[in-house]
Amino acid sequence: MSAATESFADKPDRWVQAALGLWFGLLFIQPFEKFVAVKYLLMVGLLVVAVPLARRADIRQRLRARSGVLGLALAIVVWCVAVSAASPYPADSLHALPRDLLLQAELLLVGCLLVRNAAQARTALWVIMAGFAAVSALSVFEVASYLKDHALSEGQIPRSHKSFWGGYANMASFCLPLVIAFAVSTAATVRQRLLLGLLLIAGIVLTGLYGSRSPLLVVAISVLVLFGLLRAWKALAAVFLVIALGAGWVAAQGNLGYLEKYRSLAQKDTYVTNQGLSLRLDVWSGVIELIEARPLLGYGYGWKKLAWAINDGGYAERWKASDPGKAAYFLGEAEQAGYGKVNPHNYFLQVAFEIGIPGLLLVLAFWLAVFWLGLKGLVRGTLENQRLRAVILTTLLAYLLGNLANGFWVGGLANMACALVGILVGLAFNERTISAVESK
């Protein structure tokens, strides 16, 4: 490293260290669907620390630097605020903005502004995996406690939002590709690879026992893309072999109980019919009806008001009379949809419902800019940063794939995705700055 590079990578001051510590704390806690109060305390702490940080010349320089990703992120924030103020439910929307969008902005900006080298980026990824490991260990305990007295043939292992096991498969669809990509792409000791291997085994077993099909598909596709990016053809062939063996084992079993649904992964109807997609075609067509009523401005930030839009727009009565599929999902046995009980189950439809078609176009442009930035770095960046970009792009791909059948526009997965985007931008800033300094 040259003298110029060293001067750029000076030891951070106490405010930078405090901000990074709070950011790492937020990253660790994201895989948990609990401890909301702790998340908000850390978020407020970051806001407090941001005041002295904003006075630093290097921070202001990065904020002024040209970045398509940051520009689009700012446009999304401004648009979210504008359509929320103009929404039919402004109080609900404006309440959701500081709770969710502010946290995502903090996680993204810290990555952009304070991640100055590969070591800090690796630490951030280790922190996320440590949080996932903690959730996995607690889930193993919950599942083992149940299986100690029950057999799998008795039915699905109980889970709820109150348990660590609840929602595990969705979190695993994001974190398992991260673990796999990190293990094969970055420099790690034998002990670290052993720990990652144990976490991978636990995560795959827990995800398999969960009984949800899409997370397994997301992990498989993401890993195949990863090895394609790395041109690791032998590893790619090994993954295909593992998938084939797994499919053969499932096909050979006589009775898988509640895991029987995994057989449907090999059937074409699973991917094109309403029944195969767990009635999602009814869900999506219902959301599209609402979007058509307010295509430009949407209904404001926050998805839980979907129930209000259904009730106030007269959709509940219409669907009960003429569309039993939509009524069954959105209303159940009730006469009206319940606030926070219905979800679009598709990221892109959820965005269009909340912030309209223009907002959706901004979000699509944002993700195109993110992947373009990452792919450019894979070709031009330093070797160490190239490996980190491969890990991040694989994980972000898994995030978007998982969102085809889910709406993780907010929440832990979305928060971690924003942090990873921030790291990508931070690494690009760092390489650009070092290049400019060394060229003088």
C-alpha positions in Angstrom: 0.0 0.0 0.0 1.3 3.4 -1.0 1.8 6.4 1.3 -1.1 8.1 -0.3 -3.3 5.1 0.3 -2.3 4.9 3.9 -3.1 8.5 4.5 -6.6 7.8 3.1 -7.1 4.8 5.4 -6.2 6.7 8.6 -7.4 5.2 11.9 -11.0 6.3 12.3 -11.9 8.7 15.1 -14.2 7.9 18.0 -17.3 9.1 16.3 -16.7 6.9 13.3 -16.0 3.9 15.6 -19.2 4.6 17.5 -21.2 4.8 14.3 -19.7 1.5 13.0 -20.3 -0.1 16.4 -24.0 0.9 16.3 -24.2 -0.2 12.7 -22.7 -3.6 13.5 -25.2 -4.0 16.3 -28.1 -3.3 14.0 -26.7 -5.8 11.5 -26.4 -8.5 14.1 -29.9 -8.1 15.3 -31.6 -8.0 11.9 -32.0 -11.9 11.6 -34.1 -11.8 14.7 -37.7 -10.9 14.4 -37.7 -9.7 18.0 -36.0 -7.1 20.1 -37.7 -4.2 18.2 -37.0 -1.8 21.0 -33.3 -2.5 20.8 -33.4 -1.9 17.1 -34.9 1.5 17.6 -32.5 2.4 20.3 -29.6 1.6 18.0 -31.3 3.5 15.2 -31.6 6.6 17.4 -28.0 6.2 18.5 -26.9 6.4 14.9 -28.9 9.6 14.4 -27.2 11.2 17.4 -23.7 10.2 16.2 -24.6 11.5 12.7 -24.5 15.1 13.9 -20.7 15.3 14.6 -20.0 13.0 11.6 -21.7 15.4 9.3 -19.1 18.0 10.1 -16.2 15.8 8.8 -14.8 16.9 5.4 -14.4 13.4 4.1 -18.0 12.5 4.9 -19.3 15.6 3.1 -17.0 14.8 0.2 -18.5 11.4 -0.2 -22.0 12.8 0.1 -21.2 15.2 -2.7 -19.6 12.5 -4.9 -21.5 11.3 -8.0 -23.3 8.0 -7.4 -26.3 6.8 -9.4 -27.2 4.4 -6.6 -27.3 7.1 -4.0 -29.1 9.5 -6.3 -31.9 7.0 -7.0 -32.1 6.1 -3.3 -32.6 9.8 -2.5 -35.3 10.0 -5.2 -37.1 7.0 -3.7 -37.1 8.6 -0.2 -38.4 11.9 -1.5 -41.1 10.1 -3.6 -42.1 8.0 -0.6 -42.6 11.1 1.6 -44.5 12.9 -1.2 -47.0 10.1 -1.9 -47.4 9.3 1.7 -48.4 12.9 2.4 -50.9 12.7 -0.5 -52.2 9.3 0.4 -55.8 8.5 1.5 -54.2 7.4 4.8 -51.4 9.9 5.5 -51.2 9.3 9.3 -50.5 5.6 8.8 -48.0 6.3 6.0 -46.1 9.1 7.8 -45.9 6.9 11.0 -44.3 4.0 9.0 -41.7 6.2 7.3 -39.5 6.9 10.4 -40.0 3.3 11.6 -38.8 1.5 8.5 -37.5 3.8 5.7 -35.3 5.8 8.1 -33.7 2.7 9.4 -33.0 1.5 5.8 -31.5 4.9 4.9 -29.2 4.7 8.0 -28.0 1.2 7.2 -27.3 2.1 3.5 -25.6 5.4 4.3 -23.2 4.0 7.0 -22.1 1.4 4.5 -21.6 4.1 1.8 -19.8 6.6 4.0 -17.9 4.7 6.6 -16.9 1.4 5.0 -13.4 2.3 3.7 -11.8 -1.1 3.2 -12.3 -4.8 2.6 -11.6 -5.6 6.3 -14.6 -3.5 7.4 -16.8 -5.0 4.7 -15.8 -8.5 5.8 -16.5 -7.7 9.4 -20.0 -6.5 8.5 -20.7 -9.8 6.7 -19.4 -11.8 9.6 -21.7 -9.8 11.9 -24.8 -10.7 9.8 -23.7 -14.4 9.7 -23.2 -14.3 13.5 -26.7 -13.0 14.0 -28.0 -15.8 11.7 -26.0 -18.3 13.6 -27.5 -17.2 16.9 -31.0 -17.5 15.4 -30.2 -20.9 14.0 -28.9 -22.2 17.3 -32.0 -21.0 19.1 -34.2 -22.6 16.4 -32.3 -25.9 16.7 -33.1 -25.9 20.4 -36.8 -25.2 19.7 -37.1 -27.9 17.0 -35.1 -30.4 19.0 -37.3 -29.8 22.1 -40.4 -30.6 20.0 -38.9 -33.7 18.2 -37.8 -35.1 21.5 -41.4 -35.9 22.3 -43.0 -36.0 18.8 -42.3 -37.6 15.4 -42.3 -35.8 12.1 -45.2 -38.1 10.9 -47.4 -36.3 13.5 -47.5 -33.2 11.4 -45.8 -29.9 10.9 -43.4 -28.7 13.6 -45.2 -25.9 15.4 -44.0 -22.4 14.8 -45.2 -18.9 15.4 -44.0 -15.3 15.3 -43.3 -15.5 19.0 -40.7 -18.3 18.4 -37.2 -17.9 16.9 -38.2 -20.7 14.5 -41.1 -18.6 13.1 -40.0 -17.1 9.8 -36.7 -19.0 9.8 -36.9 -20.2 6.2 -37.3 -16.7 4.7 -34.3 -15.5 6.7 -32.4 -18.6 5.6 -33.1 -17.9 1.9 -31.1 -14.7 2.4 -28.4 -15.8 4.8 -27.6 -19.3 3.4 -26.4 -17.9 0.0 -24.4 -15.3 2.0 -22.8 -18.1 4.1 -22.0 -20.2 1.0 -20.7 -17.4 -1.1 -18.5 -16.1 1.8 -17.1 -19.5 2.5 -16.0 -20.1 -1.2 -15.2 -16.6 -2.3 -13.2 -15.0 0.5 -10.1 -15.8 2.4 -10.9 -17.7 5.6 -9.1 -19.9 8.0 -9.8 -23.6 8.4 -11.5 -23.0 11.7 -13.7 -20.3 10.1 -14.7 -22.5 7.2 -15.5 -25.3 9.7 -17.8 -23.0 11.6 -19.4 -21.8 8.4 -19.9 -25.4 7.3 -21.6 -26.3 10.6 -23.9 -23.2 10.2 -24.6 -24.3 6.6 -25.6 -27.8 7.6 -27.8 -26.5 10.4 -29.4 -23.9 8.2 -30.2 -26.4 5.4 -31.7 -29.0 7.8 -33.8 -26.3 9.5 -35.0 -24.9 6.2 -35.9 -28.4 5.0 -37.9 -29.1 8.1 -39.7 -25.8 7.8 -41.7 -27.1 4.9 -41.5 -24.0 2.6 -40.6 -24.7 -1.0 -39.5 -21.3 -2.3 -36.5 -20.8 0.1 -34.9 -24.0 -1.1 -35.3 -22.8 -4.7 -33.9 -19.4 -3.9 -30.8 -20.9 -2.3 -30.2 -23.4 -5.1 -30.6 -20.8 -7.9 -28.4 -18.2 -6.1 -25.6 -20.7 -5.5 -25.7 -21.8 -9.2 -25.4 -18.2 -10.2 -22.5 -17.7 -7.7 -20.4 -20.5 -9.1 -21.2 -19.2 -12.6 -19.9 -15.8 -11.7 -16.8 -17.4 -10.2 -16.4 -19.7 -13.2 -16.1 -22.6 -10.8 -17.3 -25.2 -13.2 -16.4 -28.2 -11.0 -18.3 -26.7 -8.0 -21.2 -25.9 -10.3 -21.3 -29.6 -11.4 -21.1 -30.6 -7.7 -24.1 -28.4 -6.9 -26.1 -30.0 -9.7 -25.2 -33.4 -8.4 -26.3 -32.5 -4.8 -29.6 -31.2 -6.2 -30.1 -34.3 -8.2 -29.3 -36.6 -5.3 -31.7 -34.6 -3.0 -34.5 -34.8 -5.6 -33.9 -38.5 -6.0 -34.0 -39.0 -2.2 -37.3 -37.2 -2.0 -38.8 -39.1 -4.9 -37.8 -42.4 -3.2 -39.5 -41.7 0.1 -42.9 -43.4 0.7 -44.4 -40.8 2.9 -42.9 -37.5 3.8 -45.8 -36.2 5.9 -46.1 -32.5 5.8 -42.9 -32.3 3.8 -44.7 -34.1 0.9 -45.1 -30.8 -0.8 -41.4 -30.9 -1.8 -42.3 -33.5 -4.5 -44.2 -30.7 -6.3 -40.9 -28.9 -7.0 -40.4 -31.2 -10.0 -43.9 -30.6 -11.4 -44.5 -27.9 -14.0 -47.9 -26.9 -12.5 -46.2 -25.8 -9.3 -44.9 -22.7 -11.2 -47.8 -21.8 -13.4 -51.1 -22.6 -11.7 -52.9 -20.9 -8.9 -53.0 -24.0 -6.8 -49.3 -24.7 -7.4 -48.4 -21.2 -6.4 -50.4 -21.5 -3.1 -53.2 -19.3 -4.4 -50.9 -16.4 -5.1 -52.5 -15.7 -8.5 -55.6 -14.7 -6.6 -53.6 -12.6 -4.3 -51.7 -10.8 -7.0 -54.7 -10.2 -9.2 -56.5 -8.7 -6.1 -53.6 -6.3 -5.5 -53.5 -5.4 -9.2 -57.1 -4.3 -9.0 -56.2 -1.9 -6.2 -53.1 -0.6 -8.0 -55.3 0.2 -11.1 -57.4 2.5 -9.0 -54.4 4.6 -7.9 -51.6 3.9 -10.4 -49.6 7.1 -10.0 -49.5 7.8 -6.3 -50.4 4.5 -4.7 -51.8 4.4 -1.2 -48.8 5.6 0.7 -45.8 4.0 2.4 -46.6 0.9 4.5 -48.4 -2.3 3.4 -50.7 -2.9 6.3 -53.2 -0.4 5.0 -54.0 -2.8 2.2 -56.9 -4.0 4.3 -58.3 -0.4 4.6 -58.0 0.1 0.8 -59.9 -3.2 0.2 -62.7 -2.2 2.6 -63.0 1.4 1.7 -62.9 0.7 -2.1 -65.8 -1.8 -1.8 -63.6 -4.7 -2.9 -64.6 -6.8 0.1 -68.3 -6.9 -0.8 -67.5 -7.5 -4.5 -65.1 -10.3 -3.9 -67.4 -12.1 -1.5 -70.1 -11.9 -4.1 -68.2 -12.9 -7.2 -64.6 -13.9 -6.5 -64.3 -16.5 -3.7 -60.6 -17.0 -4.3 -59.7 -13.4 -3.4 -62.3 -13.3 -0.6 -60.8 -16.4 0.9 -57.3 -14.9 1.1 -58.0 -11.3 1.9 -61.1 -11.7 4.1 -61.1 -15.2 5.4 -64.4 -15.8 7.3 -64.8 -12.1 8.2 -66.9 -9.5 6.3 -64.0 -7.1 6.1 -60.2 -7.4 5.7 -58.2 -7.0 8.9 -55.5 -4.3 9.2 -52.0 -5.9 8.9 -53.4 -9.4 8.2 -53.1 -9.4 4.4 -49.9 -9.0 2.3 -49.4 -8.7 -1.4 -46.8 -11.6 -1.4 -44.8 -9.9 -4.2 -42.2 -7.2 -3.7 -42.9 -5.4 -6.9 -46.7 -5.3 -6.5 -46.3 -4.2 -2.9 -44.1 -1.3 -4.1 -46.6 -0.3 -6.8 -49.4 -0.5 -4.2 -47.6 1.7 -1.8 -45.9 4.3 -3.9 -47.4 3.9 -7.4 -46.0 2.9 -10.8 -43.5 5.9 -10.8 -42.2 4.7 -7.5 -41.9 1.1 -8.8 -39.9 2.4 -11.8 -37.5 4.3 -9.4 -37.0 1.1 -7.4 -36.4 -1.0 -10.5 -33.8 1.6 -11.7 -32.2 1.5 -8.2 -31.7 -2.3 -8.4 -30.4 -2.1 -11.9 -27.9 0.5 -10.8 -26.9 -1.6 -7.9 -26.2 -4.7 -9.9 -24.5 -2.6 -12.7 -22.2 -1.1 -10.0 -21.4 -4.5 -8.6 -20.8 -6.2 -11.9 -18.5 -3.4 -13.0 -16.5 -3.9 -9.8 -16.2 -7.6 -10.5 -14.3 -6.8 -13.7 -12.3 -3.7 -12.6 -11.9 -3.8 -8.9 -9.1 -5.3 -6.7 -9.1 -9.1 -6.2 -10.2 -8.8 -2.6 -13.0 -6.4 -3.4 -14.1 -8.6 -6.4 -14.6 -11.5 -4.0 -16.6 -9.4 -1.6 -18.8 -8.2 -4.5 -19.4 -11.8 -5.6 -20.7 -12.5 -2.1 -22.9 -9.4 -1.9 -24.3 -9.8 -5.4 -25.2 -13.4 -4.8 -27.0 -12.5 -1.6 -28.8 -9.6 -3.2 -29.9 -11.9 -6.0 -31.3 -14.3 -3.4 -33.1 -11.4 -1.8 -34.8 -10.4 -5.1 -35.6 -14.0 -6.0 -37.3 -14.5 -2.6 -39.3 -11.4 -3.2 -41.0 -12.8 -6.3 -43.4 -14.7 -3.9 -43.0 -12.5 -0.9 -43.0 -8.8 0.0 -39.8 -8.0 1.9 -39.9 -4.3 1.0 -39.4 -3.6 4.7 -38.2 -5.7 7.7 -35.0 -7.5 8.5 -34.3 -8.8 5.0 -34.8 -5.4 3.4 -32.6 -3.8 6.1 -29.7 -6.1 5.5 -30.1 -5.7 1.7 -29.8 -1.9 2.1 -26.6 -2.4 4.2 -25.1 -4.6 1.5 -25.9 -2.0 -1.1 -24.2 0.5 1.1 -21.1 -1.7 1.3 -21.0 -2.0 -2.5 -21.1 1.8 -2.9 -18.6 2.3 -0.1 -16.1 -0.1 -1.8 -16.6 1.8 -5.1 -16.0 5.1 -3.4 -12.8 3.8 -1.7 -11.4 2.5 -5.0 -12.2 5.7 -6.8 -10.6 7.8 -4.0 -7.4 5.7 -3.8 -7.1 5.8 -7.6 -7.4 9.6 -7.6 -4.9 10.0 -4.8 -2.3 7.7 -6.4 -2.6 9.4 -9.8 -1.5 12.8 -8.3 
